Amino acid sequence: MTHRSFSLRTFSPRAFSAPWVADALRNVKGYKGAEGTYNFDKNGDSLHGYNIVQNKDGKIVFINHIEF
């Protein structure tokens, strides 16, 4: 099972079983996303907090950070 490089055209929707998706997420390392860099651990946990932002006149304004 490879998770690094594939084309969605090669899979039917049934190919994405829950165990396959869980395994794929646990193998994500260093993905730079909107809320930070994603590194999933053996439990499938990644980010340990979220930023609360607001759109003010077309600009994203930081409000608060919630750590968990």
Backbone as ProteinMPNN parsed JSONL, in Angstrom:
{"seq_chain_A": "MTHRSFSLRTFSPRAFSAPWVADALRNVKGYKGAEGTYNFDKNGDSLHGYNIVQNKDGKIVFINHIEF", "coords_chain_A": {"N_chain_A": [[0.842, -1.171, 0.0], [0.766, 2.074, -0.978], [1.152, 5.477, -0.089], [2.216, 7.845, -0.753], [2.327, 8.726, -3.439], [-0.131, 8.832, -5.722], [-2.798, 8.527, -8.072], [-6.023, 9.793, -7.981], [-7.709, 8.94, -9.925], [-7.135, 6.31, -10.34], [-8.354, 4.805, -8.417], [-11.338, 3.403, -7.099], [-14.166, 4.763, -5.299], [-14.682, 2.914, -3.256], [-12.214, 1.88, -2.703], [-10.975, 3.305, -0.741], [-10.793, 2.409, 2.174], [-11.595, 2.537, 5.71], [-9.395, 1.608, 7.367], [-7.293, 1.922, 5.51], [-7.276, 4.701, 5.021], [-6.75, 5.626, 7.649], [-4.169, 4.536, 8.036], [-2.808, 5.869, 6.003], [-2.99, 8.554, 6.902], [-1.501, 8.403, 9.296], [1.002, 8.197, 8.238], [1.651, 10.673, 7.262], [3.987, 13.173, 7.169], [5.47, 16.199, 7.913], [3.807, 17.819, 6.304], [2.907, 20.882, 5.036], [0.363, 22.796, 6.005], [-2.664, 24.825, 6.241], [-2.985, 25.395, 8.965], [-0.536, 24.958, 10.089], [2.36, 22.778, 10.316], [1.848, 19.473, 9.508], [2.19, 16.486, 11.226], [1.447, 13.384, 11.754], [0.904, 11.21, 14.516], [1.309, 7.857, 15.953], [-1.226, 7.435, 16.922], [-2.815, 8.843, 15.266], [-3.019, 11.495, 15.782], [-2.422, 14.974, 15.228], [-2.1, 18.126, 14.855], [-1.765, 20.243, 17.704], [-3.276, 22.291, 18.57], [-5.242, 25.172, 17.663], [-5.606, 28.065, 15.576], [-7.592, 30.889, 16.024], [-9.144, 32.874, 13.776], [-10.204, 35.839, 12.013], [-11.996, 37.259, 9.325], [-11.488, 40.413, 8.365], [-12.497, 43.003, 6.583], [-11.475, 41.785, 4.271], [-8.987, 40.928, 5.075], [-7.108, 38.525, 6.871], [-7.255, 38.226, 10.273], [-5.543, 37.552, 13.22], [-6.948, 36.154, 16.125], [-6.928, 34.467, 18.451], [-5.116, 31.758, 20.02], [-5.708, 28.386, 20.565], [-4.608, 25.931, 22.586], [-4.235, 22.436, 22.838]], "CA_chain_A": [[0.0, 0.0, 0.0], [1.562, 3.296, -1.014], [0.353, 6.669, 0.22], [2.954, 9.04, -1.124], [2.055, 9.195, -4.789], [-1.145, 8.072, -6.431], [-3.786, 9.313, -8.782], [-7.38, 9.432, -7.57], [-8.376, 8.282, -11.048], [-6.84, 4.879, -10.349], [-9.071, 4.179, -7.314], [-12.775, 3.596, -6.973], [-14.444, 5.251, -3.942], [-14.629, 1.8, -2.303], [-10.822, 1.542, -2.411], [-10.552, 4.071, 0.424], [-11.368, 1.842, 3.39], [-11.21, 3.247, 6.934], [-8.013, 1.293, 7.746], [-6.366, 2.492, 4.518], [-7.203, 6.146, 5.291], [-6.055, 5.798, 8.932], [-2.763, 4.256, 7.807], [-2.274, 6.963, 5.176], [-2.828, 9.733, 7.755], [-0.389, 8.183, 10.234], [2.266, 8.322, 7.499], [1.868, 12.06, 6.839], [5.075, 13.806, 7.92], [5.99, 17.455, 7.371], [2.914, 18.473, 5.338], [2.652, 22.272, 5.415], [-1.038, 23.126, 5.763], [-3.147, 26.143, 6.645], [-2.87, 25.574, 10.412], [0.801, 24.591, 10.541], [2.952, 21.604, 9.704], [1.176, 18.269, 9.974], [2.954, 15.266, 11.478], [0.538, 12.518, 12.497], [1.572, 10.199, 15.327], [0.763, 6.502, 15.843], [-2.646, 7.489, 17.281], [-3.515, 9.643, 14.272], [-3.102, 12.881, 16.242], [-1.51, 15.838, 14.501], [-1.962, 19.446, 15.453], [-2.079, 20.289, 19.127], [-3.897, 23.581, 18.816], [-5.805, 25.847, 16.494], [-5.683, 29.512, 15.595], [-8.891, 31.492, 15.739], [-8.914, 34.042, 12.939], [-11.413, 36.5, 11.527], [-11.827, 38.023, 8.097], [-11.892, 41.81, 8.553], [-12.275, 43.789, 5.364], [-10.675, 41.03, 3.317], [-7.701, 40.54, 5.645], [-7.203, 37.539, 7.941], [-6.735, 38.807, 11.514], [-5.371, 36.578, 14.302], [-7.722, 36.479, 17.32], [-6.483, 33.706, 19.617], [-4.618, 30.404, 19.78], [-6.183, 27.424, 21.547], [-3.696, 24.795, 22.667], [-4.824, 21.265, 23.493]], "C_chain_A": [[0.89, 1.239, 0.0], [0.658, 4.502, -0.807], [1.001, 7.932, -0.315], [2.559, 9.595, -2.491], [1.018, 8.294, -5.443], [-2.097, 9.036, -7.115], [-5.167, 8.853, -8.334], [-8.127, 8.722, -8.692], [-8.162, 6.778, -11.047], [-7.601, 4.117, -9.27], [-10.568, 4.407, -7.435], [-13.027, 4.119, -5.564], [-14.374, 4.146, -2.897], [-13.201, 1.427, -1.93], [-10.321, 2.231, -1.15], [-11.243, 3.546, 1.678], [-10.883, 2.639, 4.598], [-9.784, 2.89, 7.362], [-6.985, 1.888, 6.789], [-6.177, 3.984, 4.787], [-6.439, 6.4, 6.59], [-4.552, 5.572, 8.77], [-2.103, 5.368, 6.997], [-2.039, 8.208, 6.024], [-1.659, 9.579, 8.721], [0.974, 8.33, 9.546], [2.529, 9.726, 6.977], [2.93, 12.676, 7.755], [5.494, 15.085, 7.204], [5.113, 18.133, 6.343], [2.585, 19.877, 5.834], [1.236, 22.655, 4.999], [-1.398, 24.494, 6.302], [-2.945, 26.413, 8.136], [-1.494, 25.196, 10.957], [1.317, 23.38, 9.795], [2.357, 20.358, 10.338], [2.154, 17.105, 10.062], [2.054, 14.386, 12.334], [1.325, 11.475, 13.273], [0.865, 8.848, 15.187], [-0.719, 6.435, 16.188], [-3.476, 8.266, 16.261], [-3.686, 11.086, 14.682], [-2.068, 13.72, 15.514], [-1.32, 17.156, 15.224], [-2.372, 19.4, 16.922], [-2.652, 21.642, 19.509], [-4.425, 24.175, 17.522], [-5.748, 27.353, 16.686], [-7.103, 29.936, 15.27], [-8.597, 32.777, 14.97], [-10.25, 34.615, 12.481], [-11.067, 37.251, 10.25], [-12.376, 39.419, 8.335], [-11.503, 42.593, 7.308], [-11.321, 43.1, 4.396], [-9.311, 40.611, 3.83], [-7.943, 39.555, 6.788], [-6.498, 38.112, 9.171], [-6.703, 37.717, 12.586], [-6.155, 37.05, 15.524], [-7.143, 35.782, 18.551], [-5.914, 32.363, 19.158], [-5.116, 29.517, 20.913], [-5.286, 26.202, 21.483], [-4.408, 23.647, 23.355], [-3.9, 20.087, 23.396]], "O_chain_A": [[1.695, 1.415, 0.915], [-0.47, 4.536, -1.3], [0.373, 8.99, -0.321], [2.47, 10.81, -2.667], [1.28, 7.116, -5.687], [-2.177, 10.213, -6.763], [-5.447, 7.655, -8.312], [-9.076, 7.982, -8.434], [-8.921, 6.043, -11.68], [-7.502, 2.891, -9.21], [-11.009, 5.486, -7.83], [-12.172, 3.938, -4.697], [-14.034, 4.422, -1.747], [-12.991, 0.727, -0.939], [-9.342, 1.786, -0.552], [-12.174, 4.172, 2.186], [-9.873, 3.338, 4.517], [-9.018, 3.794, 7.697], [-5.914, 2.313, 7.222], [-5.05, 4.478, 4.781], [-5.58, 7.281, 6.641], [-3.75, 6.335, 9.308], [-0.971, 5.76, 7.279], [-1.002, 8.857, 5.887], [-0.907, 10.53, 8.938], [1.983, 8.563, 10.212], [3.538, 9.95, 6.309], [2.773, 12.69, 8.976], [5.834, 15.055, 6.021], [5.609, 18.952, 5.569], [2.046, 20.04, 6.929], [0.941, 22.816, 3.815], [-0.531, 25.235, 6.766], [-2.75, 27.565, 8.525], [-1.314, 25.122, 12.173], [0.772, 23.001, 8.758], [2.363, 20.208, 11.56], [2.851, 16.783, 9.1], [1.917, 14.632, 13.532], [2.295, 10.915, 12.762], [-0.067, 8.712, 14.395], [-1.403, 5.489, 15.797], [-4.699, 8.34, 16.38], [-4.408, 11.837, 14.026], [-0.971, 13.247, 15.215], [-0.469, 17.275, 16.105], [-3.225, 18.606, 17.316], [-2.521, 22.08, 20.652], [-4.086, 23.723, 16.428], [-5.831, 27.855, 17.807], [-7.732, 29.405, 14.355], [-7.887, 33.657, 15.458], [-11.287, 33.955, 12.555], [-9.977, 37.808, 10.119], [-13.584, 39.597, 8.49], [-10.324, 42.809, 7.031], [-10.47, 43.742, 3.781], [-8.544, 39.994, 3.091], [-8.87, 39.73, 7.578], [-5.312, 38.438, 9.128], [-7.705, 37.045, 12.832], [-6.046, 38.21, 15.92], [-6.894, 36.424, 19.572], [-6.196, 31.897, 18.054], [-4.963, 29.857, 22.086], [-5.21, 25.523, 20.459], [-5.109, 23.854, 24.345], [-4.223, 19.006, 23.89]]}, "name": "protein", "num_of_chains": 1, "seq": "MTHRSFSLRTFSPRAFSAPWVADALRNVKGYKGAEGTYNFDKNGDSLHGYNIVQNKDGKIVFINHIEF"}
